[in-house]
Amino acid sequence: MIATKPLDGAFGVEITGGIDVLAPLDPAQVQEIDRLMDEHSLIVIRNQPMDVDQQLAWTRQFGPLDIGFKKVISKGGAPQKYDEVGDISNLSTDGTVAKRTDKRILNNVANQLWHSDSSFQMPAAKYSMLHSVQNPSWGGETEFADMKAAYDALPDRMKSFVDDKVAEHFAVHSRFLLGDDSYTPEQVAAIPPAHWPIVRENPRTGRRHLFIGVHARSIEGLTVPEGRMILLDLLEHATQPQFRYLHHWQVGDTVIWDNRATLHRGRHYDFDEPRELRRTTTLDDQAPELKRAG
């Protein structure tokens, strides 16, 4: 029996009992976690440290693994054999704090933009699992926004407008926004743009939600300026305080979220202090397809 309690925020639950991340899950437990994710989109598990191999084994129970932006450029950090591990740290391969000019620092800055992991590819991401290894003395929180509640709160006129719209998501769009144009043509072409309905529906629950974020750069059928302004308006609406949960990290925490129904961003911290989080992510190709609403 999995025990939970609500998080201190707009949405999500903490698992307080019945789960040991170092032990294999039985099918009923996997099904129950899937049900919790359908309902809450965000799960926190406290004080259960994992090493890299244990985290990979835990994540694989929920589907095939994604490597996401590593298709464009390797982040480094984690040993090379762990292509499926996102190194969300400011540490060099020798364990020292990286210089602020290091590429991984730009990746940390880009993570501070509201996004959904791997929305720039098809299939996109399903669940991301972020595990805390080392935290700075201040900052470095991760913030989440509930795209189901955000959609429900849209004015009817805007719902009608976006229900049949499709957005283009592009892998390096966020990097270009931050002024990083150091990518080769081969890197830019590594992941072709993906096209996703702005409003998607979970077939298991019937709940609609927005599917937006910083990787979305245009809307089909609209001029680029109009489409981008609408995407910015939707992002501003969807990330209001009443839709958000802010996670304050403790070593051994694991946060699991559904990329299809949430956005997230990292918060600023002193890049001169060591910080290490590890992310593993599943692809959505084993779950029932989320279909376009309307």
ABEGO torsion letter per residue (X at the ends): XBBBBBBBBABEBBBABGBBAABBBBAAAAAAAAAAAAAAGBBBBBGBBBBAAAAAAAAAAAEBBBAEAAAABBAEGBBAABAABBBBBABBAAGBBBBAABAAAAAAAAAABBBBBGAABOBBBBBBBBBBABBBABEGBBBBBBAAAAAAABBAAAAAAAAABBBBBBAAAAAAAAGBAABBAAAAAABBBBBBBABBBBAAAGBBBBBBEAABABBBGBBAAAAAAAAAAAAAAAABAAABBBBBBBBGBBBBBBAAABBBBBBBBBAABBBBBBBBBBBAAABBBBBBBX
